[in-house]
Amino acid sequence: MALATLATVIWSGNFIIADAMARSIPPVQLAFWRWVIALCAVAPFGVRHLRREWAVVRAHWKFLSCAALLGVTLFNTLIYTAGRTSPATNMALLAAASPLVITLGARLVWKEAMGPRRWAGAALSLVGIVVLITRGSLTTLLDLHFSSGDLWMVAAMTTFALYSLMLKRKPAGLSGLSLLLATFGLGTAFLAPAYAWSLTTQGGFPVHVTTVSALLYVGVLSSAVAYFCWNKAIATVGVGRASVIYYLEPAVVALLAYLTLGEPINTPQLASMALIVIGVALSS
C-alpha cells in the first residue's frame, strides 16, 4: 500500500504541473516529451531485463500494445487536453470517480472481494472529496456546469481504469522494468504521429527553466517512478485495494496547491481531508 500511496502523491503533483503548463505547452507535446524522458529514465535499468525476457515480450505484444495505448498514449494526453477547457473543480470531481470504477471493475471482472467495510470506506472518502473540492459550499456544488472538456476527463479516467484492470493479468515472466520499458516505448511511438501534427499546426513551446523542470517532473517522477510503484502495488495487493489509495489524490492536490500556489484551505476542507484518510484506512 505504501507504493500505491507514493504513486498517488507523485501524480497529485502532476495535476499542479498540468494546470501550470496548460497554456505554455500544447497537450500532445507535453505528453510526448513526458514519455520520451520517462523512456530515457527507465532504459538504463530496464534494457537488461527486456533482453532477457524478449521472448515473453514478443509472445504478449498484443497485451503490451493495449496497455501502452491506454496507460501511456491516451491517459495523460486526455488529462492535459481536458485541463485546457475543463475547470479544476470538475476535473477533480471526475477523477474521484476513477477508484470507484476500478473497484467495481475488479469485483465484476476479476471477482475481487468487496466487503461492507470497503464500501463504507469508499463512500466516506467520496463524501470527503466532494466537501474538499466544493469547500463545503452546497451552492458551489449546485452551480457546477459541465463543459465539453469534461468529456476528455471522463475518457481519461476510463482509460486509467482499464489500464489498471489489465495489470491484474500481467504476463508471467515479465518483470516490472520490462513492462515499463515496453509500454513506454510503444506508447511513445503511438504518440509520435499526433506529436508531428501538433508541431506542424500549433508550433513548438518555449524552452526555459520552468518548462524543462516541469517536463523532468512529469517524465521522471510522474511516469518512471509513479508507474513503477503503481504497477508493483497492483501486483502485490490487487487492483481493488490499490485503487482505494487513489482517493487520497484530491486531498494531496489541495495541500500541494496550498504549499506551492498559496491557495487557501478552510475548516470544512480540513475536516474533509480527515474523512478521506479515514475512508481510505477503512477500505484498505
N, C-alpha and C positions, 0 to 999 in steps of 0.2 A: 504493500500500500504506500510505502514511502516513495517508491519510484513513480507511482501514479500521481502522488502529491507534488513531487518535484516537477514532473511534466506539466501539470496544471498551472503551477506558479510561473513557470517559464512562458507558457502560452498566454498567460494573463498579460505579461509584458509585451507580447506580440500585438495585443489589441491596442495598447498605448502607441506602439510604433506605427501600426496601421492607421490610426487616427491622425498621428502627427505627419505622416507621409502621404496622406490621401490626395493632396494637391501637388505634391512635389514629384512623385514617381508614378507613372501610369501603372495600373494594377497588374497587367500581364508582365510588364518589365520588372516590377518588384518581385513577382512570383518567380520569374525565370532566373534572375540573379540570385535570389534566395537559394534556389536548388542547385545552381552552379557552385555556389560557395559551400553548401552542405555536402555536395559530392566531393569537392576537394578536401573537406574536413574529414570525411569518413574514409576516403580512398586509402590513405596510408595504413589504416588499421584493418580495412576490410578486404583488400586485394588478395592477400594470402588465403583468407578463408574462402573467398569467391573462387579462386583457382582450385582449391581442394574440393569444393562442393559443386563444381561446374556441371557435373552430370545431373545433380539434383535440380540445379537452376534450369538446365535445358529441358528436363522432363516436366517441369512445372511452370513453363514460360507463360501459359495462359493465366494461371493464378497470379503470378508476379505482375503481368501486364495489367490485369484488372485492379490489383491493389495499388499499382503505381498511378493508374488513371484516376482512381477515387481519392487516394490519400495524398498524392503529390501534385498531379496536374490540375485537378479540379478544386479540391477543398479550399486551399488558401487563396487561389486565384478568385474564387467566388466571394470569399470574405472581403478581399481587397476591392472587388468590384462593388459589393454591397456598401462598403464604407464610404463610397463617393456620393451615394444618394440616400442612404438609409440613416436616420438619426441613431445615435449611440444607444439610446434607451430601447428602441425597437430591436436593435441588433443583440443587445444583452438579453432581452426577454426571449427572443427566438433561440439564442444559444443555450439558454437554460433548459430548453426542451430536449436538447440532444441526449443528455444522460437517460431521460425517461424513455426515449425512442430506443436507445441501445439496450436498456434493461428489458423492455418489452420484447425486443428482437431476440435477446439472449434466452428469454423464457419460452418464446414461441418456436424459435428455430433450433436452439441448442439445448432446450429443456433444462436450463439452469434454474435451481430452486429460488423462489421468491417468497419468503415468509412474511408474516404480518409486520414484524419489526422493520424489515427493509422497506416495505411500502409506507409505513408510518414515517420513517426517517426521510424517505424521498419526498413525501408530502410536506413535511416540516421544512425541508430545505427549499422547496419551491415557494412556499409562503414567505420564507425569509428573503428569497431572491426578489420576489415581487415588491416587498416592502423596501428593500435596499434600493432597487432601481427607481422606484417612484418616490423615494424619500419619505415614505409613509403618508403620501398625499393621495386620497381617493380621487381627487379632481384630476391629478396627473394621469392616473390610470384610465379614467373615463375619457380624457381628452386625447388619448393616443390615436394617431392617424397612421395608417399603413400605406406605404408607397410602393412603387414598382421595385425599388431597391431591396425591399424586404423579401421579395421572391428569390433574389440571389442568395440571401441569408438562409432561407428555408432550404434551398438547393445545397448550400454549403454544409448545413447540419445533417442533411440526408446523406451526403457523400461520406461525411466523417463517421456517421453511424454504420453505414455499410462497410466501410474500411475496417472499423473496429470489430465488427462481427466476423469479417473474413479472417482476421488474425487468429481466431479460435481454431482454424483449420490450417495453420501454417504447416507446410510440408515437413515431414520428419527428415532429419539430417540437414536441415537448413539453419545455420546459425543466425543470431540476431544481426551481426555485422554484414553477413552476406545478403540478408533480407533488405537491410537499409541500402546497401550499395546498389543492388539490383533495381530496387524500386525507385531510388533517387535517379539512377541513370536513365531508366525507361521513362520516368515521369518528366524529366528534363527534356528528353528527346521529343516526347509528345507535345511539350510546350513550345518547342522551337519554331514551328510554323506561325503560331499565334504571336510569338515574340517578334518575328520578322515583319509580320503585318503591323503590329503596334509601332515598331520602329519606323516603318515606312510612312504610316499615316499620322502618327502622333509626335514623331521626333523623339530624341533622347531626353535625358534628365540631367540636371546639373550635378557634377561630381565634386563634392566638398566633404568636409569632416562630418557633417550631420548625416548626409545620405549614406556615406561609406560606413559610418558607425551603425546606422540603422540596418543596413544590409548584413553587416557582420553579426549583429544580434540575431536577426531572423534566420540567417544562414547557419551559424554555428550552434547557437543555443536553442532557438525555437525549432530548428529542423534536426540537426545531427543529434544533439543531446536529448531533447524532449521526445523525439520519436523513438529513440533507443529505449528510453525509460518507459514510455507508454507501451510499446510492443512487449517489453520484458514483463511489465506488470500484468498485462492480459494473459501472457503465457504462464505466469505464476499463480495468480489468484482468480482468473476468469474474467471475461469481458463484463459481466454484470456487476461484480464487486468493484472492478477498476473504474467503471464508468460513473459510479456514485461520487467518486472524488471530484469529478468534473463540476459538480455543483458548487465547489469552492471558488470557481473561477470569477464570478461576478464580485464576490467579497474581496478577492485579491486584487482585481482590477480597480475597485474603489479605493483600496488602501494605496495602491501604486499611484493612482491619479492624485490622491491627497498629498503623497510624499513628493511626487515629481512635478505635478502641474498645479498644486495648491488648491485643488477642488475641495470644497468644504464637505464635512461629514456631520450630519445631525444625530440627535439621540435615537430616533426611530431606526436610522441606518445602523448604528452601533448595536442596537437590540437585534436587528435582523441578521447581522453577522453572527451573533451568538446562536440564533435559531439555525442558521445554515450549518455551522460547525456541529451543533448537537444532532441535527438531522443526518449529517454525513457519518458521525460516530455511530448512530443507531443502525444506519444502513450497512455499514462496512464491518 
